[in-house]
Amino acid sequence: MSRQIEYEIHPKESFYFIVKVIVSVLLYALMAGMLYNLSSLSLVKGPMVFAFMFYASLIALYILFSLGILVGYLKGNAIKVSRTQFADIYQMVEAQSQVLGLSAVPDVYILQSGGILNGFATRFLGSNYIVLYSEIVDAAYAEDVKMLEFIIGHELGHIKRNHLTKRMLLFPSAFVPFLSSAYSRGCEYTCDSIGNGLLLLVGGQNLFKRINQDEYIMQQHNESGFWHWFAEKVSSHPHLTKRVEKFKEVRVKKTFVPTPEVPTEPIIDISSTVSDYSNYMPK
């Protein structure tokens, strides 16, 4: 039996998902009721129904073509990772997909991004895609390619949790101010628990090794004010200072095992079988 990964679903993801479901169902019901009422008014039935269907079709086509152009751009310009192209990265993706219990390994592309150290996941016509920016791949190869396991794990987390599909189905709730951003931040925390090289994203290829992690976490508590608070509330991602703090808490909780007062059986050391990603974090 293959080993399955354990991860924490952040409470904010669960809470705001329920809120988005409720809001979306109400708005879907409202739109259905409006169409039904309009259908009973013969004078406006034709024009109003036509206008509604027209604008709904425009929105659907806009989303379809936007994602289609993105995927087409990737296929024509990015480097597709495979068993014969960046095979070590492909093996990471394949292994993590199996551990997460995904039904298929997503297509992975490496894309030049002009200095951005990040990646993202998307979905188009039933297929999942992961994009790794070339700068973060360069940084990983310069230090240790296994650092990419953090980034890959994070993006696979979005696929595992069906975040992309849920956002599409719950699209009406996006009209509620701050709701989608709050839900998105909860999703990011969940994916961070699966694995993300946060300090690499913070400091860049060379600077991240010199970051004082504890001092950076304290920055979250020392910096305050309206704009500090508001900037996060309108963002799809939590402040990185908070994500690093959460990442450290999870790592400590997973590695701390209390010793029983009177052991009745030999204690087996499993450290050699579990990857310690803290080796790739700055000391």
C-alpha positions in Angstrom: 0.0 0.0 0.0 1.4 3.4 -1.0 2.1 5.9 1.8 -0.6 8.7 2.0 0.4 12.2 3.1 -1.3 13.8 6.1 -2.1 17.5 5.9 -4.2 20.1 7.7 -7.2 21.7 6.1 -7.2 25.2 7.5 -10.3 26.2 9.4 -10.7 29.4 7.3 -10.9 27.4 4.1 -13.7 25.2 5.5 -15.6 28.1 7.0 -15.5 30.4 3.9 -16.2 27.5 1.6 -19.5 27.0 3.4 -20.3 30.7 3.2 -19.5 30.7 -0.5 -21.8 27.7 -1.1 -24.7 29.4 0.8 -24.2 32.7 -1.1 -23.8 31.0 -4.4 -26.9 28.8 -3.9 -29.0 31.9 -3.0 -27.7 33.9 -6.0 -28.4 31.0 -8.3 -31.9 30.7 -6.9 -32.4 34.4 -7.3 -31.4 34.3 -10.9 -33.6 31.3 -11.6 -36.5 33.2 -9.9 -35.9 36.3 -12.0 -35.9 34.3 -15.2 -39.1 32.5 -14.2 -40.9 35.7 -13.4 -39.7 37.3 -16.6 -41.0 34.3 -18.6 -44.5 35.2 -17.4 -44.3 38.7 -18.7 -44.9 38.4 -22.4 -44.0 42.0 -23.2 -40.5 41.7 -21.9 -39.9 38.0 -22.0 -38.1 37.9 -25.3 -35.7 40.9 -24.9 -34.9 40.3 -21.2 -34.2 36.6 -21.6 -32.1 37.2 -24.7 -30.1 39.9 -22.8 -29.5 37.6 -19.9 -28.4 34.7 -22.0 -26.2 37.0 -24.1 -24.3 38.4 -21.2 -24.0 35.0 -19.5 -22.6 33.5 -22.8 -20.1 36.4 -23.0 -18.8 35.7 -19.5 -18.5 32.0 -20.2 -16.7 32.6 -23.5 -14.4 35.1 -21.8 -13.3 32.6 -19.2 -13.0 29.8 -21.8 -10.9 31.8 -24.2 -8.7 33.3 -21.4 -7.8 29.8 -20.0 -7.5 28.4 -23.6 -5.1 31.1 -24.6 -3.0 30.5 -21.4 -2.8 26.8 -22.0 -2.0 27.4 -25.7 0.7 29.8 -24.8 2.2 27.3 -22.4 2.2 24.6 -25.0 3.9 26.9 -27.6 6.4 28.7 -25.4 7.1 26.9 -22.1 9.1 23.8 -21.5 7.0 20.7 -20.8 8.4 18.5 -18.0 8.4 14.8 -18.9 10.4 11.6 -18.3 12.9 12.8 -20.8 12.8 16.6 -20.1 13.8 17.6 -16.5 13.2 14.0 -15.5 14.1 14.7 -11.9 11.3 17.2 -11.6 8.9 14.9 -13.3 9.7 12.2 -10.8 8.9 14.6 -8.0 5.6 15.5 -9.5 4.8 11.8 -10.2 5.7 10.7 -6.7 3.8 13.4 -4.9 0.7 12.9 -7.1 0.7 9.3 -6.1 1.1 10.1 -2.4 -1.8 12.6 -2.6 -3.9 10.0 -4.4 -4.5 12.0 -7.6 -6.1 10.1 -10.4 -3.6 11.5 -13.0 -0.3 13.3 -13.0 -0.9 16.9 -14.1 1.0 18.4 -17.0 3.9 20.5 -15.8 5.6 23.4 -17.6 8.5 25.7 -16.9 8.0 29.2 -17.9 10.2 32.3 -18.0 8.7 35.0 -15.7 11.1 37.9 -15.6 12.4 37.3 -12.1 9.3 36.1 -10.3 10.0 33.2 -7.9 6.8 31.3 -7.8 4.4 28.9 -9.6 0.7 28.3 -10.1 -1.8 25.7 -10.9 -4.7 25.9 -13.3 -7.4 23.7 -14.9 -8.8 23.7 -18.4 -11.4 21.3 -20.0 -10.9 18.6 -17.4 -7.1 18.7 -17.4 -4.8 20.0 -14.6 -1.7 22.1 -15.2 1.2 23.2 -13.0 3.5 26.1 -14.1 6.9 26.5 -12.4 8.6 29.8 -13.2 12.1 29.3 -14.5 13.7 31.6 -11.9 12.6 29.3 -9.0 13.8 26.3 -10.9 17.2 28.0 -11.4 17.3 28.8 -7.7 16.5 25.2 -6.7 19.2 23.8 -9.0 21.7 26.3 -7.7 21.1 25.1 -4.1 19.3 21.8 -4.1 16.7 20.7 -6.6 14.7 19.0 -3.8 13.6 22.4 -2.6 11.2 22.3 -5.5 9.3 19.6 -3.6 7.8 22.4 -1.5 6.5 24.4 -4.5 5.3 21.3 -6.3 3.5 20.0 -3.2 1.8 23.4 -2.7 0.5 23.5 -6.2 -0.6 19.9 -6.2 -2.5 20.8 -3.0 -4.7 23.1 -5.0 -5.5 20.2 -7.4 -6.0 17.8 -4.5 -8.5 20.1 -2.8 -10.3 20.9 -6.1 -9.8 24.6 -5.4 -9.9 25.5 -9.1 -13.2 23.7 -9.8 -14.8 25.0 -6.6 -14.0 28.6 -7.6 -15.7 28.1 -10.9 -18.8 26.5 -9.5 -19.1 29.2 -6.8 -18.5 32.1 -9.2 -21.6 34.1 -8.1 -20.1 34.5 -4.6 -17.3 36.5 -6.1 -19.6 39.5 -6.1 -19.5 39.6 -2.3 -16.7 41.9 -1.3 -13.7 40.3 0.4 -15.3 36.8 0.5 -13.4 35.2 -2.4 -10.1 36.7 -1.1 -10.8 35.3 2.4 -11.5 31.9 1.0 -8.4 32.0 -1.2 -6.2 32.8 1.8 -7.6 29.8 3.7 -6.8 27.7 0.6 -3.2 28.9 0.6 -2.7 28.0 4.3 -4.0 24.5 3.5 -1.6 24.1 0.6 1.2 25.5 2.7 0.7 22.5 5.0 1.3 20.2 2.1 4.5 21.9 1.4 5.8 25.2 0.1 9.3 26.8 0.1 8.1 30.0 1.7 11.4 31.6 2.6 12.6 31.1 -1.0 9.6 33.1 -2.2 10.4 35.8 0.4 14.1 36.3 -0.1 14.9 35.1 -3.6 17.6 32.8 -4.9 20.6 34.1 -2.8 19.1 36.2 -0.1 16.9 33.5 1.4 19.8 31.6 3.0 20.6 34.7 5.1 17.1 35.4 6.4 16.7 35.3 10.1 13.5 33.3 10.2 12.5 34.2 13.8 13.0 37.9 13.1 11.0 37.7 9.9 8.1 36.1 11.8 8.3 38.8 14.5 7.9 41.4 11.7 4.3 40.2 11.4 3.6 41.2 15.0 5.7 44.4 15.1 4.3 45.9 11.9 0.7 47.0 12.2 -1.7 49.7 11.0 -4.7 50.0 8.7 -2.8 49.5 5.4 -1.0 46.5 6.7 -4.3 44.9 7.6 -6.3 46.1 4.6 -3.6 45.0 2.1 -4.1 41.4 3.2 -7.9 41.5 3.3 -8.0 42.4 -0.4 -5.3 39.9 -1.4 -5.8 36.3 -2.4 -2.7 35.3 -0.4 -2.0 35.8 3.3 1.0 37.9 4.3 4.2 35.8 3.8 5.2 36.6 7.4 2.1 34.8 8.6 2.6 31.9 6.2 6.2 31.4 7.4 5.0 31.5 11.0 2.3 28.9 10.3 4.7 26.7 8.3 7.1 26.7 11.3 4.3 25.8 13.7 3.3 22.8 11.6 6.8 21.6 11.1 7.5 21.7 14.9 4.2 19.9 15.7 5.0 17.1 13.2 8.6 16.6 14.4 7.9 16.8 18.1 7.2 13.3 19.6 7.0 13.2 23.5 8.9 10.3 25.1 6.8 8.0 27.2 7.8 7.8 30.9 8.0 4.0 30.8 8.5 2.7 27.3 7.1 -0.8 26.9 8.4 -1.5 23.4 11.6 -0.5 21.6 11.4 2.9 20.0 12.0 2.8 16.3 13.8 5.7 14.6 11.8 6.6 11.5 13.7 9.8 10.7 15.6 8.1 7.9 12.3 7.3 6.1 10.8 10.8 6.3 12.2 13.8 4.4 13.3 16.6 6.6 12.7 19.6 4.5 14.1 21.9 7.2 17.5 21.1 5.8 16.6 23.4 2.9 15.5 26.3 5.1 17.8 29.0 6.4 19.2 28.5 9.9 
